[in-house]
Structure formats: structure tokens, C-alpha cells
Amino acid sequence: MAVTLADVAARAGVSAATVSRVLNGNYPVAGSTKERVLRAVEDLDYVVNGHARALAASTSDLVGVLVNDVADPFFGLIASAVQGEISESDSPVGGKLAVVCNTGGSPEAELNYLTLLERQRAAGVVLTGGAVEGTEHTAAVAVRLARLAASGTRIVLCGRPPLTPLAEEVITVAFDNRGGAQRLTEHLLGLGHRRIGYVAGPAERTTTRHRLEGHRAALAEAGLGGSPEQQERLTVHGYYDRSSGYDAALELLRREPGLTAVVAANDTVALGVCAALRDQGLRIPEDVSVAGFDDLPFSVDAVPALTTVRIPLQEAGARAGRLVMGRQAPPPGGVATVRTELMVRASTAAPRVVGTGGAA
């Protein structure tokens, strides 16, 4: 037979209301009384009725973490750090339950998970990764997040742009994708590269747009922006996976055989680029330099080690976890921008032959 709140109260010699106050931590209780209650909870192996608690408190012990692909190290690192913070708490009954929701990049799945989390009276929601561009989807997400916030759910965006209409209700931990991409391309330009291909992610993703904007800003400042047609000729869109990088590299070589450098949308894509170049008999970086983004754990162990842009993913995830748990004060204006760092390694070097004229 399940142990009840009344059983704990009888064991501790206090009222059921006192036990509830100790477990919820929302009312001051004398230290000696609190110790008796916690000892009784432990002795009886009492487990709080989460459903009843959610009904009484309007929120549950559940925190949803929405990721694009949990198998992707980018999202895995963030989700792990978020979960670590969510599961830790000073509460005598422990932390909250992190539920990782894998959207697979589907806008419909993202909206469906938000609806399900609302039904479960989630205490918090963390949305990670770039958002899908488009007024209709953005508006639909904003409506669901507004309902969640109105019901007392804490909401944190991690690696996504702020939702302007919900600036006061939704906290954002944003990544400096534009700045990082610009510094990366400036590094290649400084080495003497002028014919630089770019393997971009899905066109409808904010992360894709921001990184591509940073890349092209660096080219423009160097006087190498070129026409929109020239820019698109050396840009190939794909997914954030290895096979897309492989196929895109072959396409870039077809369009520009004199290519001396390739910037990839992320480190996983960069590995595909490297494989395609090697299969074409090209050496890295002697013939073509390659750069990635994110500084995922395998980047330094690639051969050659990958020049990339480091996003402190675990630190960002931990911060998002503390914010969604209410253990860290929100940043001014509700937005905290995470700085990126250029990591120069062996996969980039000066080109053997610098092209003359034309746009990069």
C-alpha cells in the first residue's frame, strides 16, 4: 500500500499541512520540525504524488527540453547540461524531471510538443537550436509560449533569436553566430584566400542565415562581396550532417575548380567536406583549407585538426537550466548573448596559389 502524506505526518508527529510546507519549501518551518519530517519521508520512502501536486500548484515537476536532434553532439551537449541543472535542487524532494523532446527539425513536431507540455502543466520549457524562419510558424510558437508563460511556466530559448513580442515573458540565451562566422572568414582572408566556398545549413533556419550573413559581411568588408549571383554560386545549402557536406563540396568544386578554402555550416558538415576533398585527391590544407563551426569534441581530433568557431555549449546549456529553474536572475532585457571564440588549427593555411580578380 502506498505511503500517504498522512502517514508521514503521523510518523513525524506533525500535521499534514506542515509536511506539505516542508516538501514544497514555500513556507518557513522550524529546523527541528523540518528534520523530523525529512527523516520520516526517508524512513517511509515517501514519494510525492506529482499529478496531485501539479493540480494544486498549477505546474508540475516536469521541464521540457526541445531539441532538433538529440543524436547531434551540438544538441546533446546542450541537453545534457540543461538536464544536469534541472535535476539538481535544494528542494528536499530533489530536482525536476527533464523530458527531452526530439523534434527532428519538424515545425509541426515543435508545436505539438509545446501543446503537450502545456497540457502537462510543465514547470519550464527550454527550446534549443535555430528557429524556423517564417511569419506563420513564428506566430504559432509565440501563441503557445504566451499561453505557457501565462500559466506560470518558465521559458528559455537557448541558441535561438529572441521572440520580440514576448520579450518580458521569455528569456533568451543567444549565440553570436554572425560575429563568429565573420571572424572565421576574416581569418581565411588574412591568410590570402580569395576563392572561398560556403556550405550552408537549411535556408529556413535562423542559425543558417546568421552565420551566412557573418561570412558575407567579412567578404564585403574586404571588397569581395560580389553580386548576388556570384555569392550564390559559391554557396551550397544542405542539412547539418556529414553527407550534406560531402555532396556540397563536390558541387562547389564543380562550380569553382580553383577553390582554395571551404567554410562549413558546422563541424559535422566540415568532416563531410574533408572526406570529399580527399576522395578528389586534394590535400587539407595544402590544396584546400577547411573550417567548421561549433567546436564539437571531435574537432580537435580530426586529421588535420579542424579550425572552427567555439560556442561554449555546455556553459550555455547550464545557464539555460539555471534560468528555467529560477536559480539565476534573468539578464538585462531578457537576452544574454554568448560569445564565440575562433579556434585556429591545422586545417587552414595560406593558399599555395592565390587567385587574382573575381569575388571570393
N, C-alpha and C positions, 0 to 999 in steps of 0.2 A: 504494500500500500504506500502511495506517495506521501512523503512528508509535507505537511502544510505549514503555513505561516503561524497558525495557532500552536502547532507542536513546538516550533522554535521559541515562541513566546513563553509557553509553559516551561520549557527547559531552562530558559534564561531568567524566568521569574519576572517578566515584564509584560506589558500589554502588546497586542498585535500591532497597534499604531506605532509603538516605539521601535519594534522590529522593522517595520516599513520605513521609518525615518532613517534608521541606521543603514539599511540596504540601499536606499535611494540617495543618501548623502545630501539631502536637501533641507535638513533641519538640525540645529545643534543638539547634540546628545552628550551627556557626561561621559568622560573617558572610561570609567569603571563599568558603566552600563553598556557602552559600546563593545568593550572587551567581552562581557558576558554573552552578548548577542552573537558576536562573531564566533565565539567558542562553541555556542550552541549550533550555529549554522554548520560549522566544521564537523562537530560530533555527529550530527544527524544527516550530514551530506545533503543539505537542503539546496534545491535548485529553484531559482525564481521562475515563475510562470510568465514567460516572455509575452505571450499573447494578451493575458490579462493586464500585464504591466503596460503594454502598448495602448490598450484601450483606455486605461486610466490616465496615462501621461500624454496621449495624443501622438507619441512617437514610440518606435520600437528600439531594440538593441542592434538593429541591422544598419549597416552602411554599405551602399552600393558603389562599386568602382567599375566604371565603364571603360573598356579598352578596345582598341581596334583589333589587335591580335595578340593574345597572351603568349603565343609561341615566339613572337618577335622580341628579341632581347631588349629593345627600346622600351616596350610596354611592360615586359616582365620586370625590369629593374624598377620602374616607377611603381607598379602594382605591389611589388614586394615591400618597398619602402613605405608605401601608404598603409598596407596591411599591418606592418610592424608597429606603426604608431597607433592604429586603431585598436589593436589587441592589447596595448599597454594602457593601464589606467590606475589611478589611485583608489578607484572605487573598490570596496570590499568584495564585490561580486565579479571583479575582473573587467576587461575591456568589452568592446562591442564586436559583433560578428561582421567581418568583411566578406561581402559577396562579390566576386569578380565576374562581371558580365562581358562576354566576348561578343562584340557586335559584328566582327568580320568586315568592318568598313561599310556596313549597310545602314543608310539613314533610317530606314523603316525599323530595323532592329534597335537602333538607338532610341527612337521614340517609344517603341514597345517596352523596352526595359525601364524607361523613365515612368511610364504608366504603371508598370508592375510595382516599382519601388514606391510609388505614391500610394498604391493600394496596401502595401505592407507597412505604411507609416514609417518609412525609413528615417532614421535619425540624421543621416547625412548621405550625400552623393558627391562623388569625385568623378569628373569627366576628363579623360586624358586624350592627348593627341590632337592633331589638327581637326578643325571643324569642316563640314561640307559647306562649300560656298553655295549661295542661292537664297534669295529672299524668303521663299516658301518654307524651306526646311528650317532656316534660322528662326523664323517666326513661330513655327511649330515647337521647336525646342524651347524658345523663350516662354511660351504659354505654359508648358509643362513645368519648367523650372519655377515660374512665378507661383504656380499652384503649390508646388512642394515647399517653397520658401514661406508662403502664407500659412502653411500648416505646421511650421516650426522646424522644417528640415534645413540643416546647414548644407550649403552647396559651394563646391570649389572646382574651378576649371584649372587644369594643370597641363600646360603646353598648348593651350587654346587661346585665341584672342578674346578680349572682354566682350560681354554682351552689354552694349551701351544702355539699352532700356532697363536693365536690371543691375546697374552699377552699384546700388546700395544693398541689394539682396544677395548678390553672387560675388564671391571672392575669386580673383584670378591670379594664378602663378604662371606668368607668360615667359616664353623663351625668346631670346634676342636672335631670331633666325636671320633677319635681314643683315644685322651687323656682323654676325659670324660668317655668313656667306660672302659678304663684301670683303672682309679681311682675308678670307681664303683665296678669292680671285686676285686680290691685290698682291698676295704672296706669289702667285704664279706669274703675274705681270712683272713683278720685280725681278723674277728670275730670267725674264726675257721672252716668255711665251706670248704669242700673238694669235695663234690659231687654237682656240680653246673650245672644245665641245662640252655640252652640258646635258647630263642625263637627269631629267626632272621626274618627280613623282606624279601622281594623278592630278590633272589640271584643276579639278574641282576642289582640291584641298587647300586650306589656308596656309599650311606649312609649305606646300609646294610653291605657292605664289610668293610668299615672303622670302624664301631662300632664292628663288629665281630673280626677284626684284633686287636683292642684295648683290647677286652675281652681275646683273646687267648694270647696276649703278657703278660698280667698280670699272667695268668696261667703258661706260660713258665718260667717267672722270678721266680716263686715260686716252680719250678721244677715239675709242674703238667700238663705240656703240653700234654703229652701222644702221641700216634701215631695218624696219620691222621684218622684212623678208629675209635679210641677212641674219638677223637674230634667230629667227625660227629655223633657218637652215642648219644651224649648229646647236639646236635644242631638240631633244627627243624625249617625249613623255612616256612613262610606263608606270609600273607598280613599284612599291618599295621592297622589291625582292631581288634575289641574285639573278634569276633568269631574265628579268627585265633589263638588268644592267648588261648582261651578255648580249642580248639582241640589240639593245640600243647602241652599244659600242660598235658592232658590225655595221649598223646603219650610219653612224657618224663617219666611220672610215670610208664608206661608200660615197657619202656626200662630200667629204673633205679628206682625201688621201694624205694630205700634208699636215694632218692634225699633230700637234705636239703635246697637248695636255687634255685631260678629261676631268671634269668636276662631276661627281656623282651625288644624287639626291641624299643618300645616306651611306653608311659603311657597308651594309649588306649589298646594296647596288654596286658599290665600288668593287667588291670581290668579283661580281659577275663581269664587270668591265675588265678587270685584270685577267680573268680567265680567257675572255675573248681576244684580248691583245696577245696573250701568249700563244693561243691557238693560231694566230695570224703570223707568228714568228717574230713578234715585236717584243723588245725588252723594256722593262719598267725599272727605273725612269730613263734609261739611256735613249730610247726611241720615243716613248710617250710617258709623260708624268700622269699620275692618277691621284685624286684627292677625294675624300669622303666627307661625312658629316655625322656627328653624334659622339664619336669616340667610344664605341661599344667595346666590351672587354677584349674581343679578339683582334682589334685593330692593331695593337702594338705587336701581336704575334704573327700578323700576316707577313708574307715574304714577297717583296720588302715590306717593312713596317709602314703602315698607312698614315700619310699626312691627313689630318682631319680637323674638325672643329669639336671641341669638347663641350657637351652640355652636362652639368652635374646632375644627372638624372636621379640618383639615389637621394641626394640632398633635397632636390626639388620635390620628389615624392614624399619624403619625410615631412617637409614643410607643409605640403598639402594635407597630409594626415593629421598633423597637429592643428591646422586651421579647421578642418572639418570636425575635429573633436572639441574645438573651442579652447584648446590649451595654448594657443598662441594668438596674440592680438592681430586683427586684420591690418594689412598695410595701408598707408595713407591713400585715400581714393579707391581702396579696394583692389588695387592692382600692384603686384610685385613682379618686376622683370628680372629674370635670372640671366646673369652674364654668361657669355660663351668665351672660350679660350682657343686660340689657334695652336694646334699641336703639329709642329713641323717634324716630319720623319723622312725615311729614306725613299718613299715612293714618289717624291718630287725633286727635280733638279733642273738646272738650266738646260734648255734645248740644245741639241747638237748643231742644228741649223735653224736660225731664226728667220721666219718668213718676212717678206717685205710687202708692204701695202696691204690693202683689204682690211676687213673688220675681223676681229677675233671671234 
